[in-house]
Amino acid sequence: MSSLCDPISSAGGTSLWRHQDFRRYLTGQAASVAGSSISAMALPVLAVLELDVSPAQVAWITFMGQLPPALLALHAGALADRRSKRKQMITGDLVSAVVLASVPAAAALDRLSLAQLMVVAAVQGAAGVLHDAAAISLLPSLVDRSLIQRSNSRIGALFAVAATAGSNLGATLTALLGPARALLGDVGSYLVSAWCTTRIQTRGTNVTRAGSHRLHTEIGEGLRYVRRDHRLRTLTLVNATTSAALALLNTLWALYLLKSLSMSPTAFGVVLGLGALGAAAGALAAPALARRYGAGPMMLVALALPPLTQIPLLLASPARTWQIGIGAALFLQLACAAAAGTTQRSIRQVVTADDMQARMQAVSTWLTSGARPVAALVAGGLGTRIGVRPTLAVGTCLLLVPLVVLYRSPLRGLRQMPGAQPVPSPPGDPLVQPPVPSPSPSPGAAPAGDGQRNPAAGGGGTA
């Protein structure tokens, strides 16, 4: 049973794919990513082409989906650190499956409305943040910390492949069955994810510290922990500003392609698939790029390129040549996002203590999620007032902000992935670094520094 219950520990000789719990985790989460890509393909088509929503209404649907994570992320993180992460993940999956299944049911009865899509978005957002807070923080209990960057690289690549498959499957299902019934593919993915999670046997998912402190006290501990560590603070701020810019762009992106550029649903799915392939390439390349050029310089370049990738989108007209250009630009954009995202998440997970993993991640989710609904409403207002294309130009300019944040940080010169030991704050920083104890070595654990790690599919800039 040791192979099922102990973290993967051999940095060099043990394949991550041979660990059963890691495979179960990957299978469930990859199924969920594929399903979400089906919804990402089908829902905009359903809202824009069948319900004929306006830019402002698109923004309200997005707002309703992104508001619950902003309100609940800190609580979800604290719950995940004190209770069973597996049970929290399963609950989130099952709630999402039930509420999403109501959309094709209502469409079949000709009762689907904009109000229902808003309610579904809100409930899915709440269930999703419960699931994600536990899922992201579960990884460090499955693998040794020396393998975190390599694990996240594999996760990011597999998630991108799953997203590609989901996008293309979503386009096919939408064309064959219609956008409402295509959502049943995502419903099934939630059920697969829940089943795989029930099969995980790692000891790290056991209940810990239930009831030892009040929830708001533990939330405060998480906020202070991130604030006092200059690395966590900087990377969390980079995430939040990136998220705000991407939220503004993504709110109107599908509307712009489907209506302004007259892109067909099939071509839209192909473009999403190209973006997912870029994310896979970026995730796989991230460890090697970080070793060769340094994690800090690599992240700087990865943040500098996305504003340039928006140029084809802003100049495009309804023509196949421009569709190809937009697809190529999205490939590069998501390659950069995956390379930077998996690296920064690896850094945050490596330097964070075991009992703070979920709360650390929850702080990032809270800030990034808090930025998204505001950006969605701004996008809707600007899109209605000045037009969709000028609003996308505003979002492109906002992509420069995270680049500036990282450039002004000591992390810009980071050459090696940090170990699990605290480092002093930079000169002039009045805050004291919180202690980050090394994890207790498991039987056969590799020495610190033997491996690497990297993740993230959070869609375009996730937390």
N, C-alpha and C positions, 0 to 999 in steps of 0.2 A: 504493500500500500504506500510505501514511501514515494514512489513515482507519482502518486496521485495527490499526496498531501503536502509535499515539500516544494518550495519554490525551485524553479530551474536554477541550477547553480554552476554548471560548467560553462565558462565563457567561451572556451575554444572547442571542446570536443562534443558537447551535447547539442543536438539540433533542437531548436525551439519547436519544430513541428512534431517532435516525438513526445512532447508532454501533453497528456490527455486533457488536463484542465485548461491549458493554454489553447489547445485546439477547440475545445468546447466554447470557450470564451470568444475566440475568433469567429467560429461558425455562427454563433448566435448574433454577435454584433454585426458581422458582415451581412447576414440575412436582413437585419434591421436597416442597414445602410442601403441595401438594394431596394428594399421596400420603400424607403423614404425617397429614393430617386424615382420610383414609379409615381409616387404622389407629386413630387416636384415637377414631373412631366404632365401628369393628368390634371392636377388641380388648377393651374393657370388656364389650361384649355377649357376646363369646365366653367370657370368663373368668367373668363373673357369672351369666349365664343358662344357659350350656351346661356349664361345669365346676363351677358352683355353689360358687365360692370364698368364703371368709370374709373379713372385713375385714383380719385379720392376713395372709392369703395374698395379698390385693390389695397390701398394703404390701410384701410380699417381692418380688413381681413388679416393683413400682416401684423398690424398692431395688436389685435386680439390674440394672435398666436405667440407673440413675443412678450406680452405683458406678464403672464404668469411666471416665466423664469426670472424676470426682474424682481418680482415680489417674493418668490418662494425659494430662490437659489440658496440663500444663506441657511434657511431652515432645513432644506434638503441635505445640504452638506453636513450640518451638525447631526442630523438623524443618521446619515450614513456612517459617521464616525462612532456613533454610540450603539447602533443596531446592526442587524444582519444586512450586508450589502446585497446578497443574493435575493432576499425576500423583497427588498425595496425595488430592485431591478424587475423582478417578476411582476410585482403589483403594477408598476408603470407600464409594462408591456401589455398586460391584460386590459387595463383601463383604456389604453390607446386603441387596441384592437376593437373593443366594443363600440367606442364612440365613432371611430372611422367607418365601421360597418353601417352606421346609420345613414351615411351619405348615399351609397348606391341603393339602399332600401328606400329612402325618400325619393330618389330619382325614379325608381321603378314605379312608385305610386304617383309620380308627377306632383310631388309636394316639396321638392327641394327649393330652398330660398336662400337669399343672401344672409338672413339672420341665422339660419342653421349653420352655414359655413363658418360664421363668426363664433358660434357656440362651440362647434367642433374644434376650431382652431384654439380656443381658450382652454378647453379640457385637455386636448392633446399637448398643449404647451405645459400645463401643470403636471401631467403624467410624465412627459418627457424629461422635465428637470429632475424629478424624483429618480427616474431611471439613470440619467446621465451622471448625476452626482455620485451615485454608487458605482457605476460601471467604470468611469475614468479612474477613480481612486482604488478600484479593485486590482488593477494591473500590478502595482508594486508588491502585492501579496502573492502574486503568481510567479514572478520571476525575480532572480537576484538583481540587486541594483546595478551591478556591473553590466547587466544585459538590457537595461531599460532602453537605451538609445536604439540598440539593434531591434529590440522587440517592437518599439514604436515605429521604426522604419518599416518592418514587415506589416504591422497593423495598418499603417497609412497606405501602403501599396495595395494590400488586399482590399481595404475599404474602397480605394479608388477603382479597382477592378470591379468590385461589387456595384459601385455607383454607375460605372459604365454599362454593366449588364442591366442594371435596373433602369437606366435611362432608355436604353434601346428596347428593353422589354416593355417599358411604359409607353413608348411611341407605338410599338406594335399592338399592344392591348388597346390603346386609345383608338387606333385606326380600325381595329377589328371589332371591339366591343363597345366603344364609346368611353369617354373620360370617367364617367361615374362608376361603371362596372370595372374599369381598370384598377380602381382603388382597392378592389378585393385582393389584388396581389400584395399590397402593403399590409392589409389585415392579416394575411397568411404569414407575412414576415415577422409580425409581432408575436404570433403564436410560436413560430420556430425559435425566435429569440428567447421566449419564456421557457420553452422546453429545454434548450441547451443550458440555460442558466441553472435550472433545477439539477442538472447533471454535474455541476462543478462541485468538487469535494474539498477544495483547499481549506486548511484550517483558518486562514486569514479572514474568512467570511463569517466566523462565529460572532455572536453578540458580545459587545464589549462596553463596559462603563454605563450600561443602561440605568438612567435615573440618578447617576452620581452627581450631576450638576443640573442646574436649570438650563433649558435650551438656550435662552438669550445670553447666558453667561458663556456658554461654549461658542456661540456665534461671535461674541466680543473677542474671545481668545483667538479665533481665526482671523478676524480683521486686524488685530494687533500683530499677530504673527507675520502676516504678509507685509504690513506697513513697516515693520522693523528690519526686514531683510531687503537690502537695496536691490538684490537680484530679482526676488519675487515682485517687489514693488514696480521695478522698471518693466519687466516682462508683462505684468498684469496691465499696466498702463498702455503698453504697445498693443496688447490684445483689445483693450476697450476702444482705443481710437481707430484701430483697423476695423473693428466690428461696426462702429458707427458709420464709417465711410462705405463699407460694403453693404450695410443695411439700406442706406440711401440708394445705392446703385441697384441692389437686387429687388427693391420694391417695385421699380418701374422697368426692370430689364426685360422680363417676359412680355409685358405690355408693349414695350418699344419694338421688340423683335417680331411679335405676332401681328401687331397692327401697323405700326409706322413702317416697318420694313417688309411687311406682308410675308413673313417666313411661315412655311407650312409646319404643322405639328410634327411631321416626320423629320424635317430639316432641323427643327428646334431640338428634338431628341438627339439627333446626331451631333449637334453642337455641344449639348450637355455631355454626351459621351466623350467627345474629344477633350473637354475640360477635365473629365475624370481620369482619362489616360495621362494627361499632364500631371495631375496630382499623384498618380502612381509613380511616374518617373521621378518627380521631385522627392517623394518620400524615400524611394530606394537610393537615390543619389545623395541624400542629406548626410549620412554618416561619413562617406568618403570625402565629400566636399568640406565637412567640418574638420576632418583630420588634416586635409591638405592645406586649406586656407585659414582655418580657425573658425570656431563657431560664431564669434562676433562679426568678423568681416563677411562671412557667408550670409548671415541674417541681414546685414546692412544692404548687400546687393539684392537679396531676395525681396526686400521692402522697396528698393529703388526702382525696380523694373515694372511692377504692376501699374503705376500711373501711365507709363508709356504704352502698356497693352490696351488701354482704353481708347487710344487714338483711332484705330479702325472702327470701333463702335460709334464714335462721335462723327466720323466722316462718312459713314456708310449710307448707301442708297439701296432700294430693292433690286438687287442683282445677285446672281449666284457667286460671282467673284467676291463680292463683299461678304457673303455668307461664309465662304472659305476663309477669308481673312479674319472674320470674327472668331471662327472656330480655332484657327491657329493662335490668335491672341489669347483666347481663353485657355488653350493648352499651356502657354507660357505663364499666364497669370496664376493658374492653379498649381503649376509646378513650383513656382516661387512660394506660393502660400503653403504648400505641403512641406517644402524644405525648411522654411522658417518656422512653421507651426510645429512640426515634429521635433525640431531642435529645441525650441523654447519650452515646449511641454516636458521634454526630457530633462532639461536643466531644472525646471521647477520640481519635478518629481524626485530627482536625485537628491536635491538639497533639503527636502521637506521630511520631517519626522513621520514615522508610520502613523501615529495617532492624530496627525494633522492633515493627512493627505486629502480627505474629502472636503474639509473646511477650507484648505488652501485653494483647491480647485473651485469651490463654491464662491469664493470672493471674486475670482476671475469671471466666473459665469454670471454672477450678480452684476458686475460692472459692464460686461459686454452685453448682457441681456437688457440692462437698463438703458444702454445707448440705442439699442435696436428699435424699440417702439417709438422713441422720440424721433429717430432718423426716419422711420417709416411715415410718421405723420408729417414731418417736414417735407419728405419726398412727395407725398400726396398734395400738400399745399402748394409747393413750388411747381409740381407738374401741372396742376390746374391753372396756376397763375402765369407762369412764364413758359410753360411747355416742357415736354418730356426731355428733349435733347439738351436744352440748357441746364436742366436739373441734373442730368447725367454728367455734365461738365463740372458742376459744383462738387459732385461726389468724387470725381477724378482728382480735383484739387485737394480734397480732404484726405486722400490716400498718402499725401506727403507728410501728414502730421505724425504718424507712427515712425516714419523714417527719421524725423527730427528728434523724437523722443529717444530712440535708441542711439542715435549719433551723439547726443549730449550725455550719454551714460557711460560709465567705465566698461560696461559690457561690450561696447563696440570693439574693444581690443582683445576680447577673450579668445585665446588660442586653443585651449583644451577644454573638454567637458569637465566641469567641476566634480570633485568627490563629494561624499556625503558629510563632509566636515564643514562647520561654519567658517566663514572668512570675515575679516573686519570690514566694516562699512568704509566707503571711500573717505579721504580726508575732507573734513568739514561737515560730514554727515553727523548730526547730533544724535541719531538713533543708534541704539545698540543692537547688534545682530542677535536674534534669538538662538538659543542652543538648539542644535540639530543632532540629536544622538544617532550614532550609527545603529542600523538594525542588528538585532541579535543574530549571530551567525547560525545558519541552519546547517544540518549535517551535510558535509561535502561542499559548503559554500565556497565560491571562488573568491580569491583575494580582491579587495577593492581595486578598481582600476583595470580589471581584466576585460571589460566589455564595453558595450555602448547601448544607446537606446533612442527611440523616436516615434510620434504618433500623429494622428488626427484627422479625422474627417469631420469636421464640424461644419462643414460646408463653407467654403470660402473664407475662412478666417476664423475659425472657431476659437474657442477659449482654450 
